[in-house]
């Protein structure tokens, strides 16, 4: 299948990763403990979403109501969003982002953004740098029930783009991005510009690793060439 779409992560891929995630995790862990969640199931080495996932399991096993669970989730994410909005106001685009996005669009590719950030923080970043028009779809955590690496998240972007997994490439800076890509069968491209090293990206399932945005148009041309050659062989 011909590559028709490219889906980007945001933090660490398009924009610099400057969220104080350690403080956020500590804050959310403390909040969950105050709501009765056992400290033994919560870890500062895990993301807020992993802590919320474990909280959901605990709550259901403990007979907590859906109202309790929804209230805890909403409050935790609202607290997280405050830090995301602060980070969005001071972040910067990674080198070559605008030129690369324009080059990919000139190649006729659809472009998506799939991020665990809140919708408000994503909008703030896109408006700050005037790049919203370069994306055909943006899927934040507000648009899905389960965020990546759950396949629902990327699947929502694929649906809007009208692109199959065989026609899509995902670009991300984390092991989770790579796992998410492999979970829906798309080509996974890692960038060691954020939270994960090259080794961690490869361990997560990266098919390719590029060191900068400027390398992406060349890789897309290469993938298209391979596709054409494969069709000729068939």
C-alpha positions as CSV (number, residue, x, y, z in Angstrom):
1,X,0.0,0.0,0.0
2,X,1.2,3.5,-0.8
3,X,2.0,5.8,2.2
4,X,-0.8,8.4,2.3
5,X,-0.7,9.8,5.9
6,X,1.8,10.7,8.6
7,X,0.7,11.1,12.3
8,X,2.9,13.0,14.7
9,X,3.2,13.0,18.5
10,X,3.4,16.5,20.0
11,X,5.7,16.8,23.0
12,X,9.3,15.9,22.2
13,X,8.5,15.4,18.5
14,X,6.9,18.6,17.2
15,X,7.5,20.8,20.3
16,X,10.2,20.6,23.0
17,X,9.2,18.4,26.0
18,X,9.2,20.8,28.9
19,X,6.4,19.5,31.1
20,X,7.5,19.1,34.8
21,X,6.2,15.5,34.7
22,X,7.9,14.6,38.0
23,X,6.0,17.3,39.9
24,X,2.7,16.3,38.1
25,X,3.1,12.7,38.9
26,X,3.8,13.4,42.6
27,X,0.8,15.8,42.7
28,X,-1.6,13.2,41.2
29,X,-0.3,10.4,43.3
30,X,-0.9,12.5,46.4
31,X,-4.4,13.4,45.2
32,X,-5.3,9.7,44.5
33,X,-4.0,8.7,47.9
34,X,-6.2,11.3,49.5
35,X,-9.2,9.8,47.7
36,X,-8.4,6.4,49.2
37,X,-6.3,4.8,46.5
38,X,-3.6,2.6,48.1
39,X,-0.1,4.0,47.8
40,X,1.1,0.4,47.1
41,X,-0.4,0.4,43.6
42,X,0.9,3.9,42.6
43,X,4.4,4.7,41.3
44,X,6.1,7.9,40.4
45,X,7.9,5.9,37.7
46,X,4.5,5.6,35.9
47,X,2.5,8.1,33.9
48,X,-0.6,9.8,35.2
49,X,-2.6,7.7,32.8
50,X,-1.1,4.5,34.2
51,X,-1.9,5.6,37.7
52,X,-5.5,6.3,36.6
53,X,-5.7,2.9,35.0
54,X,-4.7,1.2,38.2
55,X,-7.0,3.4,40.1
56,X,-9.9,2.3,37.9
57,X,-9.1,-1.4,38.5
58,X,-8.9,-0.7,42.3
59,X,-12.1,1.2,42.3
60,X,-14.1,-1.4,40.5
61,X,-12.7,-4.2,42.7
62,X,-13.5,-2.1,45.8
63,X,-17.2,-1.5,44.7
64,X,-16.7,2.2,44.1
65,X,-19.4,3.9,42.0
66,X,-18.9,5.1,38.5
67,X,-19.6,8.6,39.7
68,X,-16.7,8.3,42.1
69,X,-14.4,7.0,39.4
70,X,-15.4,9.7,36.9
71,X,-15.0,12.5,39.5
72,X,-11.5,11.3,40.4
73,X,-10.5,11.0,36.8
74,X,-11.8,14.5,35.9
75,X,-10.1,16.1,38.9
76,X,-6.8,14.4,38.2
77,X,-6.8,15.4,34.6
78,X,-7.8,19.0,35.4
79,X,-4.8,19.2,37.8
80,X,-2.6,17.8,35.1
81,X,-3.9,20.3,32.5
82,X,-2.8,23.3,34.6
83,X,0.8,22.2,34.2
84,X,0.3,21.4,30.5
85,X,-1.0,24.8,29.9
86,X,2.0,26.4,31.7
87,X,4.4,24.2,29.6
88,X,2.5,25.1,26.4
89,X,3.2,28.8,27.1
90,X,6.9,28.3,27.3
91,X,7.6,25.5,24.8
92,X,9.3,25.9,21.4
93,X,9.0,24.1,18.1
94,X,11.8,21.7,17.3
95,X,14.1,22.8,14.5
96,X,12.8,22.2,11.0
97,X,9.2,21.5,12.0
98,X,7.4,24.0,9.8
99,X,9.5,23.3,6.7
100,X,9.1,19.6,7.2
101,X,5.3,19.7,7.6
102,X,5.0,21.9,4.5
103,X,7.3,19.5,2.6
104,X,5.1,16.5,3.6
105,X,2.0,18.3,2.5
106,X,3.6,19.2,-0.8
107,X,4.1,15.5,-1.3
108,X,0.3,15.0,-1.0
109,X,0.4,13.4,2.4
110,X,-2.3,13.9,5.0
111,X,-0.9,14.9,8.4
112,X,-2.3,14.2,11.8
113,X,-1.4,15.0,15.4
114,X,-2.1,12.4,18.1
115,X,-1.2,13.4,21.7
116,X,-2.0,12.6,25.3
117,X,-2.0,16.3,26.1
118,X,-5.3,18.1,26.7
119,X,-7.2,19.8,24.0
120,X,-6.6,23.3,25.5
121,X,-2.9,22.8,25.8
122,X,-2.6,21.5,22.2
123,X,-4.7,24.5,20.9
124,X,-2.4,26.9,22.8
125,X,0.7,25.5,21.2
126,X,-0.8,25.3,17.6
127,X,-2.1,28.9,17.9
128,X,1.2,30.3,19.4
129,X,3.1,29.1,16.4
130,X,0.4,29.4,13.8
131,X,0.7,25.8,12.6
132,X,-2.8,24.4,13.1
133,X,-3.5,24.7,9.3
134,X,-0.7,22.2,8.7
135,X,-2.6,19.3,10.4
136,X,-5.7,17.6,8.9
137,X,-6.7,16.2,12.3
138,X,-5.7,16.6,15.9
139,X,-6.6,13.9,18.4
140,X,-6.0,14.9,22.0
141,X,-6.9,12.9,25.1
142,X,-10.2,14.6,25.2
143,X,-11.4,12.9,22.0
144,X,-10.9,9.3,23.2
145,X,-11.6,7.2,26.3
146,X,-8.3,5.4,26.2
147,X,-5.0,7.1,25.2
148,X,-2.0,5.5,23.5
149,X,-0.6,2.9,23.6
150,X,-4.3,1.8,23.5
151,X,-5.2,1.4,19.8
152,X,-8.3,3.5,20.3
153,X,-6.2,6.7,20.2
154,X,-4.3,6.2,16.9
155,X,-7.4,4.5,15.5
156,X,-9.4,7.7,15.9
157,X,-6.8,9.6,13.9
158,X,-6.7,7.0,11.2
159,X,-10.5,7.1,10.9
160,X,-10.6,10.8,10.4
161,X,-7.8,10.8,8.0
162,X,-9.4,8.0,6.0
163,X,-6.1,6.1,5.9
164,X,-5.5,2.4,6.6
165,X,-2.7,1.2,8.9
166,X,-0.8,0.0,5.8
167,X,-0.9,3.5,4.4
168,X,0.3,5.3,7.5
169,X,3.5,6.3,9.3
170,X,3.6,7.4,12.9
171,X,6.4,9.7,14.2
172,X,7.1,9.9,17.9
173,X,9.8,10.4,20.5
174,X,8.8,7.7,23.1
175,X,8.7,4.0,23.5
176,X,4.9,4.4,24.0
177,X,4.6,6.0,20.6
178,X,6.4,3.0,19.0
179,X,4.2,0.5,20.9
180,X,1.1,2.4,19.9
181,X,2.1,2.4,16.2
182,X,2.9,-1.3,16.2
183,X,-0.4,-2.0,18.0
184,X,-2.3,-0.8,15.0
185,X,0.1,-2.1,12.4
186,X,1.5,1.2,11.1
187,X,5.1,2.0,10.2
188,X,6.8,3.4,13.4
189,X,9.5,6.1,13.1
190,X,11.3,7.1,16.3
191,X,13.0,10.4,17.0
192,X,15.4,10.6,20.0
193,X,14.5,14.2,20.6
194,X,12.3,13.7,23.7
195,X,12.0,11.2,26.4
196,X,13.5,8.0,24.9
197,X,16.9,7.0,23.6
198,X,17.5,5.3,20.2
199,X,17.9,2.0,22.0
200,X,14.5,2.5,23.8
201,X,12.8,3.5,20.6
202,X,14.1,0.4,18.9
203,X,13.1,-1.8,21.8
204,X,9.6,-0.3,21.6
205,X,9.3,-1.4,18.0
206,X,10.6,1.4,15.8
207,X,11.0,0.4,12.2
208,X,13.2,3.4,11.5
209,X,14.9,6.1,13.6
210,X,15.7,9.6,12.4
211,X,17.6,12.2,14.3
212,X,15.8,15.3,13.1
213,X,12.6,16.5,11.4
214,X,14.6,17.4,8.3
215,X,15.2,13.7,7.7
216,X,11.5,12.8,7.4
217,X,10.8,14.0,3.8
218,X,13.8,11.9,2.6
219,X,12.5,8.9,4.5
220,X,9.0,9.3,3.1
221,X,10.4,9.4,-0.4
222,X,12.4,6.3,0.3
223,X,9.3,4.5,1.6
224,X,7.4,5.5,-1.5
225,X,10.1,4.2,-3.7
226,X,10.2,0.9,-1.9
227,X,6.4,0.7,-2.4
228,X,6.7,1.4,-6.1
229,X,9.4,-1.2,-6.5
230,X,7.3,-3.8,-4.6
231,X,4.4,-3.2,-6.9
232,X,6.6,-3.8,-9.9
233,X,7.8,-7.1,-8.5
234,X,4.2,-8.2,-7.9
